[in-house]
Amino acid sequence: MATFDPATMALRGRVGAYAAHARHSPDEQLAPARRGFLARFDRQARSEAQARGETDLSDAEIARRAEMLLKAHMARLALAKHAAQRARAAAKAQQQQQQAS
């Protein structure tokens, strides 16, 4: 059985990815993943509505709530990114200060 080093495997993966992108549009390839990702927020909206006893919500209202859950998720990611950037900047400033003294 042939074994491959990580660099060879990475190159083989890249070749396969380029070939797949040549045959299909990115939207077509990512559609199942996108549907699954967005379905998460639909399930969460329905679950939260059920937990509050709101059983008569329209599909439009569920979609609106799912959209707001998606926006909240993205805002949390942006907040975490901002905090990480500030922490890195503070660590870098402290390191530079220590080197200067």
Backbone bond lengths (Angstrom), bond angles and torsions (degrees), N, CA, C in turn:
res aa  C-N    CA-C-N  psi(-1)  N-CA   C-N-CA  omega(-1)  CA-C   N-CA-C  phi
1 M - - - 1.449 - - 1.528 108.59 -
2 A 1.317 116.85 130.74 1.460 121.37 -178.12 1.525 110.14 -78.70
3 T 1.305 115.29 141.46 1.463 120.47 175.49 1.516 107.58 -116.44
4 F 1.313 115.91 148.91 1.458 121.87 -178.18 1.512 109.23 -124.41
5 D 1.297 114.50 144.31 1.462 117.97 175.78 1.528 108.87 -77.96
6 P 1.339 118.36 163.30 1.469 121.58 -176.99 1.531 113.52 -58.10
7 A 1.324 117.74 -35.86 1.469 120.06 -179.59 1.527 110.77 -65.26
8 T 1.336 116.48 -41.80 1.465 120.48 178.22 1.525 110.46 -64.93
9 M 1.307 116.72 -42.45 1.463 119.99 178.90 1.527 111.27 -63.41
10 A 1.330 117.04 -39.10 1.462 120.29 177.96 1.524 110.86 -63.31
11 L 1.324 116.56 -41.99 1.468 120.00 178.39 1.522 111.40 -65.74
12 R 1.327 116.70 -40.81 1.468 119.56 178.31 1.527 110.68 -63.77
13 G 1.323 116.43 -40.22 1.457 120.23 176.90 1.517 112.02 -63.04
14 R 1.330 115.84 -40.67 1.468 120.26 179.10 1.523 110.93 -63.75
15 V 1.342 116.91 -42.38 1.467 120.85 177.40 1.525 109.96 -59.22
16 G 1.320 116.77 -45.97 1.457 120.27 179.56 1.519 112.66 -62.93
17 A 1.329 116.32 -40.21 1.464 120.08 179.62 1.523 110.84 -65.19
18 Y 1.337 116.58 -43.86 1.473 119.42 178.65 1.519 111.04 -62.43
19 A 1.325 117.04 -40.59 1.466 120.34 178.92 1.523 110.64 -63.98
20 A 1.336 117.01 -41.86 1.473 120.08 178.77 1.523 111.10 -65.22
21 H 1.332 117.19 -39.93 1.473 120.49 179.35 1.530 111.17 -68.24
22 A 1.320 116.95 -27.07 1.463 119.90 177.38 1.531 111.36 -71.83
23 R 1.322 116.46 -28.98 1.474 120.32 -177.71 1.524 113.83 -91.10
24 H 1.330 117.72 -26.16 1.465 120.91 -173.28 1.527 109.84 -134.77
25 S 1.319 115.95 151.40 1.460 119.59 176.26 1.525 108.89 -76.55
26 P 1.342 117.65 150.81 1.462 119.79 178.13 1.529 112.59 -58.24
27 D 1.333 116.81 -36.88 1.467 119.45 178.93 1.522 111.14 -61.01
28 E 1.311 115.71 -41.51 1.469 121.13 -179.79 1.531 110.53 -65.95
29 Q 1.324 117.04 -41.88 1.455 120.50 -178.30 1.520 112.41 -70.21
30 L 1.321 116.51 -35.50 1.462 120.01 -175.14 1.524 113.84 -91.58
31 A 1.319 117.83 -6.99 1.462 121.17 -176.72 1.530 113.08 -55.06
32 P 1.330 120.24 -46.43 1.468 119.06 179.33 1.531 112.61 -62.18
33 A 1.318 117.09 -40.25 1.470 120.39 179.16 1.521 110.60 -66.51
34 R 1.332 116.20 -40.83 1.467 120.31 179.87 1.530 110.64 -64.61
35 R 1.339 116.21 -42.75 1.471 119.65 178.34 1.524 110.65 -61.66
36 G 1.326 116.63 -42.87 1.462 120.00 179.30 1.516 112.22 -64.18
37 F 1.334 116.58 -40.99 1.456 120.98 179.69 1.528 110.40 -63.47
38 L 1.338 117.07 -46.66 1.463 120.31 -178.86 1.528 111.79 -70.47
39 A 1.325 117.39 -29.66 1.467 120.78 178.34 1.525 110.84 -63.32
40 R 1.315 116.02 -29.45 1.468 120.39 177.58 1.526 110.56 -56.50
41 F 1.316 117.43 -43.59 1.460 120.87 -177.54 1.523 111.84 -74.68
42 D 1.334 116.71 -31.64 1.457 120.33 174.47 1.531 109.69 -64.41
43 R 1.342 116.57 -45.63 1.469 120.10 178.27 1.524 110.83 -61.99
44 Q 1.319 116.74 -40.98 1.460 120.29 179.95 1.527 110.75 -64.82
45 A 1.324 117.41 -42.08 1.468 120.69 179.31 1.526 110.59 -62.94
46 R 1.329 116.87 -43.45 1.470 120.78 179.48 1.530 110.80 -65.93
47 S 1.319 116.47 -40.28 1.461 121.22 -179.53 1.530 110.79 -64.82
48 E 1.326 116.18 -45.33 1.466 119.74 179.75 1.527 111.31 -65.63
49 A 1.335 116.95 -38.03 1.465 120.31 178.34 1.530 110.03 -65.01
50 Q 1.313 116.29 -42.52 1.461 120.14 179.42 1.528 110.87 -64.64
51 A 1.317 117.03 -39.78 1.466 120.94 179.89 1.527 111.21 -63.69
52 R 1.329 116.53 -29.06 1.468 120.58 177.88 1.525 112.56 -90.58
53 G 1.318 116.59 2.39 1.457 120.36 179.04 1.513 113.85 79.01
54 E 1.340 116.98 16.29 1.472 121.04 179.51 1.526 108.41 -91.80
55 T 1.318 115.75 86.70 1.466 120.43 -174.10 1.522 113.06 -95.28
56 D 1.335 118.13 -10.26 1.462 120.40 -174.57 1.527 112.78 -107.74
57 L 1.330 118.02 29.22 1.466 120.61 -179.48 1.525 110.39 -77.61
58 S 1.317 115.72 142.76 1.467 120.51 177.58 1.523 110.06 -75.95
59 D 1.314 114.89 162.57 1.466 119.59 176.92 1.532 110.64 -62.52
60 A 1.318 116.51 -33.66 1.466 120.42 178.55 1.528 110.56 -64.49
61 E 1.329 117.02 -40.55 1.464 120.57 179.09 1.529 110.74 -68.34
62 I 1.314 116.68 -39.70 1.466 120.20 176.31 1.529 109.22 -61.90
63 A 1.331 117.64 -44.02 1.466 121.79 179.07 1.523 110.80 -62.13
64 R 1.328 117.37 -40.29 1.467 120.96 178.85 1.524 110.27 -63.50
65 R 1.330 116.05 -44.85 1.465 119.76 -179.97 1.522 110.90 -66.80
66 A 1.320 117.27 -38.00 1.470 120.83 177.79 1.527 110.17 -63.21
67 E 1.320 116.40 -39.79 1.471 120.22 177.53 1.527 110.83 -62.71
68 M 1.327 116.86 -40.95 1.466 119.91 178.81 1.528 111.40 -67.84
69 L 1.346 116.78 -35.78 1.464 120.05 175.63 1.524 111.05 -65.04
70 L 1.335 116.79 -38.64 1.458 121.18 175.92 1.530 110.42 -62.59
71 K 1.325 116.73 -44.98 1.469 120.33 179.45 1.526 111.20 -63.67
72 A 1.323 116.81 -38.97 1.471 120.37 177.76 1.527 109.91 -64.76
73 H 1.328 117.05 -40.45 1.463 121.39 178.39 1.531 110.19 -61.15
74 M 1.329 117.01 -46.77 1.463 121.05 -179.59 1.525 111.28 -65.19
75 A 1.322 116.85 -37.12 1.469 120.38 178.19 1.530 110.33 -66.35
76 R 1.338 117.13 -39.14 1.471 119.88 176.28 1.524 111.08 -62.63
77 L 1.331 117.23 -40.02 1.461 120.62 177.10 1.525 110.77 -63.44
78 A 1.330 117.03 -42.17 1.464 120.68 178.98 1.523 110.54 -64.06
79 L 1.310 116.70 -40.03 1.464 120.91 178.57 1.528 110.68 -64.21
80 A 1.318 117.16 -43.26 1.465 120.84 178.24 1.528 110.89 -64.00
81 K 1.321 116.83 -39.28 1.466 120.62 177.45 1.515 110.44 -62.72
82 H 1.310 116.53 -45.21 1.458 121.57 179.57 1.527 111.00 -60.72
83 A 1.318 116.94 -44.34 1.465 120.80 179.54 1.530 110.54 -63.32
84 A 1.330 117.38 -40.78 1.459 120.98 179.22 1.525 111.08 -65.66
85 Q 1.326 116.53 -40.42 1.462 120.25 178.09 1.522 111.24 -63.71
86 R 1.309 116.61 -42.38 1.469 120.01 178.85 1.522 110.76 -65.37
87 A 1.331 117.39 -39.99 1.456 120.67 179.17 1.529 110.73 -64.53
88 R 1.349 116.73 -42.08 1.467 120.12 177.88 1.523 110.80 -63.95
89 A 1.316 117.15 -42.16 1.462 120.86 -179.94 1.527 110.52 -64.54
90 A 1.319 117.09 -40.68 1.469 120.69 179.39 1.529 110.43 -66.12
91 A 1.328 116.75 -41.38 1.466 120.36 178.91 1.520 110.83 -65.17
92 K 1.309 116.58 -40.15 1.464 120.84 178.83 1.529 110.48 -65.69
93 A 1.325 117.30 -43.15 1.476 121.27 178.44 1.513 110.89 -62.98
94 Q 1.322 116.76 -40.51 1.468 120.42 179.25 1.527 110.49 -66.28
95 Q 1.316 116.51 -40.56 1.463 120.96 178.80 1.526 110.47 -63.62
96 Q 1.331 116.40 -43.57 1.461 119.99 179.34 1.524 111.33 -65.40
97 Q 1.328 116.61 -37.08 1.458 121.16 178.65 1.526 110.47 -65.45
98 Q 1.328 116.33 -40.93 1.460 120.65 179.14 1.530 111.12 -66.67
99 Q 1.318 117.34 -36.62 1.449 120.94 179.13 1.524 111.50 -70.45
100 A 1.336 116.30 -31.78 1.464 120.11 -178.97 1.523 111.65 -74.52
101 S 1.317 117.14 -25.94 1.479 118.51 -177.77 1.488 113.61 -96.67
